[in-house]
């Protein structure tokens, strides 16, 4: 799988927007077949940040979410502004 196709779109629910400020975390809908290493590589290349951790979840709607926590020296709010979420 091409690693530059794993990020689909950012999630902009109220919970996801609260996580940006509280946990320094961005929530993204990702390709169902992608793994954490592919998600991390693409996100770091696209936004120029370093990732502390990634948690993934498969929803009941058969989509895959990635909760991407950034390292403390990077701010999720800056990435959210690039994505026009806030």
MODELLER restraints for C-alpha pairs under 7 A, 6 or more apart:
rsr = mdl.restraints
at = mdl.atoms
rsr.add(forms.Gaussian(group=physical.xy_distance, feature=features.Distance(at['CA:3:A'], at['CA:38:A']), mean=5.46, stdev=0.5))
rsr.add(forms.Gaussian(group=physical.xy_distance, feature=features.Distance(at['CA:3:A'], at['CA:42:A']), mean=6.41, stdev=0.5))
rsr.add(forms.Gaussian(group=physical.xy_distance, feature=features.Distance(at['CA:4:A'], at['CA:42:A']), mean=5.92, stdev=0.5))
rsr.add(forms.Gaussian(group=physical.xy_distance, feature=features.Distance(at['CA:6:A'], at['CA:30:A']), mean=5.39, stdev=0.5))
rsr.add(forms.Gaussian(group=physical.xy_distance, feature=features.Distance(at['CA:6:A'], at['CA:31:A']), mean=4.83, stdev=0.5))
rsr.add(forms.Gaussian(group=physical.xy_distance, feature=features.Distance(at['CA:6:A'], at['CA:34:A']), mean=5.74, stdev=0.5))
rsr.add(forms.Gaussian(group=physical.xy_distance, feature=features.Distance(at['CA:6:A'], at['CA:38:A']), mean=6.99, stdev=0.5))
rsr.add(forms.Gaussian(group=physical.xy_distance, feature=features.Distance(at['CA:6:A'], at['CA:39:A']), mean=6.09, stdev=0.5))
rsr.add(forms.Gaussian(group=physical.xy_distance, feature=features.Distance(at['CA:7:A'], at['CA:29:A']), mean=6.62, stdev=0.5))
rsr.add(forms.Gaussian(group=physical.xy_distance, feature=features.Distance(at['CA:7:A'], at['CA:30:A']), mean=4.62, stdev=0.5))
rsr.add(forms.Gaussian(group=physical.xy_distance, feature=features.Distance(at['CA:7:A'], at['CA:31:A']), mean=6.38, stdev=0.5))
rsr.add(forms.Gaussian(group=physical.xy_distance, feature=features.Distance(at['CA:7:A'], at['CA:39:A']), mean=6.84, stdev=0.5))
rsr.add(forms.Gaussian(group=physical.xy_distance, feature=features.Distance(at['CA:8:A'], at['CA:29:A']), mean=5.59, stdev=0.5))
rsr.add(forms.Gaussian(group=physical.xy_distance, feature=features.Distance(at['CA:8:A'], at['CA:30:A']), mean=5.02, stdev=0.5))
rsr.add(forms.Gaussian(group=physical.xy_distance, feature=features.Distance(at['CA:8:A'], at['CA:31:A']), mean=6.37, stdev=0.5))
rsr.add(forms.Gaussian(group=physical.xy_distance, feature=features.Distance(at['CA:9:A'], at['CA:28:A']), mean=5.91, stdev=0.5))
rsr.add(forms.Gaussian(group=physical.xy_distance, feature=features.Distance(at['CA:9:A'], at['CA:29:A']), mean=5.42, stdev=0.5))
rsr.add(forms.Gaussian(group=physical.xy_distance, feature=features.Distance(at['CA:10:A'], at['CA:27:A']), mean=6.11, stdev=0.5))
rsr.add(forms.Gaussian(group=physical.xy_distance, feature=features.Distance(at['CA:10:A'], at['CA:28:A']), mean=4.26, stdev=0.5))
rsr.add(forms.Gaussian(group=physical.xy_distance, feature=features.Distance(at['CA:10:A'], at['CA:29:A']), mean=5.95, stdev=0.5))
rsr.add(forms.Gaussian(group=physical.xy_distance, feature=features.Distance(at['CA:11:A'], at['CA:27:A']), mean=5.56, stdev=0.5))
rsr.add(forms.Gaussian(group=physical.xy_distance, feature=features.Distance(at['CA:11:A'], at['CA:28:A']), mean=5.34, stdev=0.5))
rsr.add(forms.Gaussian(group=physical.xy_distance, feature=features.Distance(at['CA:11:A'], at['CA:29:A']), mean=6.42, stdev=0.5))
rsr.add(forms.Gaussian(group=physical.xy_distance, feature=features.Distance(at['CA:12:A'], at['CA:85:A']), mean=6.63, stdev=0.5))
rsr.add(forms.Gaussian(group=physical.xy_distance, feature=features.Distance(at['CA:16:A'], at['CA:27:A']), mean=5.90, stdev=0.5))
rsr.add(forms.Gaussian(group=physical.xy_distance, feature=features.Distance(at['CA:19:A'], at['CA:25:A']), mean=5.52, stdev=0.5))
rsr.add(forms.Gaussian(group=physical.xy_distance, feature=features.Distance(at['CA:19:A'], at['CA:26:A']), mean=6.98, stdev=0.5))
rsr.add(forms.Gaussian(group=physical.xy_distance, feature=features.Distance(at['CA:20:A'], at['CA:26:A']), mean=5.80, stdev=0.5))
rsr.add(forms.Gaussian(group=physical.xy_distance, feature=features.Distance(at['CA:20:A'], at['CA:76:A']), mean=5.60, stdev=0.5))
rsr.add(forms.Gaussian(group=physical.xy_distance, feature=features.Distance(at['CA:20:A'], at['CA:77:A']), mean=6.11, stdev=0.5))
rsr.add(forms.Gaussian(group=physical.xy_distance, feature=features.Distance(at['CA:21:A'], at['CA:77:A']), mean=6.85, stdev=0.5))
rsr.add(forms.Gaussian(group=physical.xy_distance, feature=features.Distance(at['CA:24:A'], at['CA:69:A']), mean=5.84, stdev=0.5))
rsr.add(forms.Gaussian(group=physical.xy_distance, feature=features.Distance(at['CA:24:A'], at['CA:70:A']), mean=6.01, stdev=0.5))
rsr.add(forms.Gaussian(group=physical.xy_distance, feature=features.Distance(at['CA:24:A'], at['CA:75:A']), mean=6.31, stdev=0.5))
rsr.add(forms.Gaussian(group=physical.xy_distance, feature=features.Distance(at['CA:24:A'], at['CA:76:A']), mean=5.05, stdev=0.5))
rsr.add(forms.Gaussian(group=physical.xy_distance, feature=features.Distance(at['CA:25:A'], at['CA:67:A']), mean=6.38, stdev=0.5))
rsr.add(forms.Gaussian(group=physical.xy_distance, feature=features.Distance(at['CA:25:A'], at['CA:68:A']), mean=5.32, stdev=0.5))
rsr.add(forms.Gaussian(group=physical.xy_distance, feature=features.Distance(at['CA:25:A'], at['CA:69:A']), mean=4.22, stdev=0.5))
rsr.add(forms.Gaussian(group=physical.xy_distance, feature=features.Distance(at['CA:25:A'], at['CA:70:A']), mean=6.20, stdev=0.5))
rsr.add(forms.Gaussian(group=physical.xy_distance, feature=features.Distance(at['CA:25:A'], at['CA:76:A']), mean=5.99, stdev=0.5))
rsr.add(forms.Gaussian(group=physical.xy_distance, feature=features.Distance(at['CA:26:A'], at['CA:67:A']), mean=5.90, stdev=0.5))
rsr.add(forms.Gaussian(group=physical.xy_distance, feature=features.Distance(at['CA:26:A'], at['CA:68:A']), mean=5.17, stdev=0.5))
rsr.add(forms.Gaussian(group=physical.xy_distance, feature=features.Distance(at['CA:26:A'], at['CA:69:A']), mean=6.51, stdev=0.5))
rsr.add(forms.Gaussian(group=physical.xy_distance, feature=features.Distance(at['CA:26:A'], at['CA:76:A']), mean=6.34, stdev=0.5))
rsr.add(forms.Gaussian(group=physical.xy_distance, feature=features.Distance(at['CA:27:A'], at['CA:65:A']), mean=6.80, stdev=0.5))
rsr.add(forms.Gaussian(group=physical.xy_distance, feature=features.Distance(at['CA:27:A'], at['CA:66:A']), mean=5.72, stdev=0.5))
rsr.add(forms.Gaussian(group=physical.xy_distance, feature=features.Distance(at['CA:27:A'], at['CA:67:A']), mean=4.60, stdev=0.5))
rsr.add(forms.Gaussian(group=physical.xy_distance, feature=features.Distance(at['CA:27:A'], at['CA:68:A']), mean=6.17, stdev=0.5))
rsr.add(forms.Gaussian(group=physical.xy_distance, feature=features.Distance(at['CA:28:A'], at['CA:65:A']), mean=5.64, stdev=0.5))
rsr.add(forms.Gaussian(group=physical.xy_distance, feature=features.Distance(at['CA:28:A'], at['CA:66:A']), mean=5.20, stdev=0.5))
rsr.add(forms.Gaussian(group=physical.xy_distance, feature=features.Distance(at['CA:28:A'], at['CA:67:A']), mean=6.55, stdev=0.5))
rsr.add(forms.Gaussian(group=physical.xy_distance, feature=features.Distance(at['CA:29:A'], at['CA:64:A']), mean=5.84, stdev=0.5))
rsr.add(forms.Gaussian(group=physical.xy_distance, feature=features.Distance(at['CA:29:A'], at['CA:65:A']), mean=4.56, stdev=0.5))
rsr.add(forms.Gaussian(group=physical.xy_distance, feature=features.Distance(at['CA:29:A'], at['CA:66:A']), mean=6.27, stdev=0.5))
rsr.add(forms.Gaussian(group=physical.xy_distance, feature=features.Distance(at['CA:30:A'], at['CA:64:A']), mean=5.64, stdev=0.5))
rsr.add(forms.Gaussian(group=physical.xy_distance, feature=features.Distance(at['CA:30:A'], at['CA:65:A']), mean=5.90, stdev=0.5))
rsr.add(forms.Gaussian(group=physical.xy_distance, feature=features.Distance(at['CA:30:A'], at['CA:66:A']), mean=6.58, stdev=0.5))
rsr.add(forms.Gaussian(group=physical.xy_distance, feature=features.Distance(at['CA:31:A'], at['CA:64:A']), mean=6.63, stdev=0.5))
rsr.add(forms.Gaussian(group=physical.xy_distance, feature=features.Distance(at['CA:32:A'], at['CA:63:A']), mean=6.35, stdev=0.5))
rsr.add(forms.Gaussian(group=physical.xy_distance, feature=features.Distance(at['CA:32:A'], at['CA:64:A']), mean=5.41, stdev=0.5))
rsr.add(forms.Gaussian(group=physical.xy_distance, feature=features.Distance(at['CA:36:A'], at['CA:54:A']), mean=6.71, stdev=0.5))
rsr.add(forms.Gaussian(group=physical.xy_distance, feature=features.Distance(at['CA:40:A'], at['CA:51:A']), mean=6.97, stdev=0.5))
rsr.add(forms.Gaussian(group=physical.xy_distance, feature=features.Distance(at['CA:44:A'], at['CA:50:A']), mean=5.95, stdev=0.5))
rsr.add(forms.Gaussian(group=physical.xy_distance, feature=features.Distance(at['CA:47:A'], at['CA:79:A']), mean=6.97, stdev=0.5))
rsr.add(forms.Gaussian(group=physical.xy_distance, feature=features.Distance(at['CA:49:A'], at['CA:74:A']), mean=6.43, stdev=0.5))
rsr.add(forms.Gaussian(group=physical.xy_distance, feature=features.Distance(at['CA:50:A'], at['CA:70:A']), mean=6.10, stdev=0.5))
rsr.add(forms.Gaussian(group=physical.xy_distance, feature=features.Distance(at['CA:50:A'], at['CA:71:A']), mean=5.95, stdev=0.5))
rsr.add(forms.Gaussian(group=physical.xy_distance, feature=features.Distance(at['CA:51:A'], at['CA:68:A']), mean=6.94, stdev=0.5))
rsr.add(forms.Gaussian(group=physical.xy_distance, feature=features.Distance(at['CA:51:A'], at['CA:69:A']), mean=6.01, stdev=0.5))
rsr.add(forms.Gaussian(group=physical.xy_distance, feature=features.Distance(at['CA:51:A'], at['CA:70:A']), mean=4.40, stdev=0.5))
rsr.add(forms.Gaussian(group=physical.xy_distance, feature=features.Distance(at['CA:51:A'], at['CA:71:A']), mean=5.50, stdev=0.5))
rsr.add(forms.Gaussian(group=physical.xy_distance, feature=features.Distance(at['CA:52:A'], at['CA:69:A']), mean=5.58, stdev=0.5))
rsr.add(forms.Gaussian(group=physical.xy_distance, feature=features.Distance(at['CA:52:A'], at['CA:70:A']), mean=5.10, stdev=0.5))
rsr.add(forms.Gaussian(group=physical.xy_distance, feature=features.Distance(at['CA:52:A'], at['CA:71:A']), mean=4.84, stdev=0.5))
rsr.add(forms.Gaussian(group=physical.xy_distance, feature=features.Distance(at['CA:53:A'], at['CA:68:A']), mean=6.17, stdev=0.5))
rsr.add(forms.Gaussian(group=physical.xy_distance, feature=features.Distance(at['CA:53:A'], at['CA:69:A']), mean=5.28, stdev=0.5))
rsr.add(forms.Gaussian(group=physical.xy_distance, feature=features.Distance(at['CA:54:A'], at['CA:66:A']), mean=6.47, stdev=0.5))
rsr.add(forms.Gaussian(group=physical.xy_distance, feature=features.Distance(at['CA:54:A'], at['CA:67:A']), mean=5.59, stdev=0.5))
rsr.add(forms.Gaussian(group=physical.xy_distance, feature=features.Distance(at['CA:54:A'], at['CA:68:A']), mean=4.68, stdev=0.5))
rsr.add(forms.Gaussian(group=physical.xy_distance, feature=features.Distance(at['CA:54:A'], at['CA:69:A']), mean=6.20, stdev=0.5))
rsr.add(forms.Gaussian(group=physical.xy_distance, feature=features.Distance(at['CA:55:A'], at['CA:66:A']), mean=5.67, stdev=0.5))
rsr.add(forms.Gaussian(group=physical.xy_distance, feature=features.Distance(at['CA:55:A'], at['CA:67:A']), mean=5.09, stdev=0.5))
rsr.add(forms.Gaussian(group=physical.xy_distance, feature=features.Distance(at['CA:55:A'], at['CA:68:A']), mean=6.71, stdev=0.5))
rsr.add(forms.Gaussian(group=physical.xy_distance, feature=features.Distance(at['CA:56:A'], at['CA:64:A']), mean=6.85, stdev=0.5))
rsr.add(forms.Gaussian(group=physical.xy_distance, feature=features.Distance(at['CA:56:A'], at['CA:65:A']), mean=5.51, stdev=0.5))
rsr.add(forms.Gaussian(group=physical.xy_distance, feature=features.Distance(at['CA:56:A'], at['CA:66:A']), mean=4.40, stdev=0.5))
rsr.add(forms.Gaussian(group=physical.xy_distance, feature=features.Distance(at['CA:56:A'], at['CA:67:A']), mean=6.16, stdev=0.5))
rsr.add(forms.Gaussian(group=physical.xy_distance, feature=features.Distance(at['CA:57:A'], at['CA:64:A']), mean=5.65, stdev=0.5))
rsr.add(forms.Gaussian(group=physical.xy_distance, feature=features.Distance(at['CA:57:A'], at['CA:65:A']), mean=5.23, stdev=0.5))
rsr.add(forms.Gaussian(group=physical.xy_distance, feature=features.Distance(at['CA:57:A'], at['CA:66:A']), mean=6.57, stdev=0.5))
rsr.add(forms.Gaussian(group=physical.xy_distance, feature=features.Distance(at['CA:58:A'], at['CA:64:A']), mean=4.47, stdev=0.5))
rsr.add(forms.Gaussian(group=physical.xy_distance, feature=features.Distance(at['CA:58:A'], at['CA:65:A']), mean=6.33, stdev=0.5))
rsr.add(forms.Gaussian(group=physical.xy_distance, feature=features.Distance(at['CA:70:A'], at['CA:76:A']), mean=6.70, stdev=0.5))
rsr.add(forms.Gaussian(group=physical.xy_distance, feature=features.Distance(at['CA:80:A'], at['CA:86:A']), mean=6.12, stdev=0.5))
